[in-house]
Amino acid sequence: MTDTSGAASRVADALRAEIAAGELVPGMRLSEERVKQAHGVSRSTLREAFRLLIRERLLVHELSRGVFVRQLSRQDVTDLYEVRRVIECAALRHIRSLEPAGLRRLSAAISDGREAAEKGRWDDVAAASIRFHEALVALAGSARLDAVVGEILAEFRLAYAHMKDTQVFHSAFLKRNEEIADALRSGDVEGAATLLDAYLIDAEEALQNHFID
């Protein structure tokens, strides 16, 4: 990898993380000058980073207007949940051993979500939920799988911008995160995967019901 490609990847990673955290929201225009200065890269490097994220369907380029954070459709949401059910549930079922560090990462995401909910910070609850699902997949111990799921969850995070009431949605699933984690702590991997599958089916239905076109 050339230095330019490496720098572009680092900028893409940073922007992807901002999308996953809800700091960059659908429809937001990304100023080349602002992003270039923030990351200390050349225009050509920045545009390569944008191209990477466009391929990941996180950004879109509009002729004569610039680069924007992508907005999802209802069909995008359906497809993303289908992909998540396939990958996340399979990842749990392929866990070879439950490492204490991985379980602590799950607990930290749950605690962050609970604390944010108590303070009414629902964007932070959403970000904690993304971290929880990243931590679930990380239990499988595959760096490649982690990278794939990181991209999928970053794209999925865009769906929250279409919700009528984030509090109603997220408060319903905080407890279910704990139930999945409890099953894993007890060593019931198959039970955790079954809970996760039901969770994702119910979450898709709830999000579609809250979806604002």
URZIMO-V74800 format. One record per backbone hydrogen bond with DSSP energy under -0.5 kcal/mol. NH is the residue of the N-H (numbers start at 1). CO is the residue of the C=O. Records with the same first field share a line. If there is no record, write none. Layout:
BEGIN
NH->CO, CO
END
This chain:
BEGIN
6->2
7->3
8->4
9->5
10->6
11->7
12->8
13->9
14->10
15->11
16->12
17->13
18->14
19->15
20->16
21->17
22->19
23->18
24->18
25->23
27->69
28->25
30->67
31->29
35->31
36->32
37->33
38->34
39->35
40->36
41->36
46->42
47->43
48->44
49->45
50->46
51->47
52->48
53->49
54->50
55->51
56->52
57->54
58->53
59->53
60->68
62->60, 66
63->61
65->62
66->62
67->30
68->60
69->28
70->58
77->73
78->74
79->75
80->76
81->77
82->78
83->79
84->80
85->81
86->82
87->83
88->84
89->84, 85
90->86
91->87
92->88
93->89
94->90, 91
95->92
99->97
102->99
103->99
104->100
105->101
106->102
107->103
108->104
109->105
110->106
111->107
112->108
113->109
114->110
115->111
116->112
117->113
118->114
119->115
120->117
121->116
122->120
125->121
126->122
127->123
128->124
129->125
130->126
131->127
132->128
133->129
134->130
135->131
136->132
137->133
138->134
139->135, 136
140->137
141->138
143->141
146->142
147->143
148->144
149->145
150->146
151->147
152->148
153->149
154->150
155->151
156->152
157->153
158->154, 155
159->156
160->157
161->158
162->159
163->160
164->210
169->165
170->166
171->167
172->168
173->169, 170
174->170
175->171
177->173
178->174
179->175
180->176
181->177
182->178
183->179
184->180
185->181
186->182
187->184
188->183
189->187
192->188
193->189
194->190
195->191
196->192
197->193
198->194
199->195
200->196
201->197
202->198
203->199
204->200
205->201
206->202
207->203
208->204
209->205
210->206
211->207, 208
212->162
213->211
END
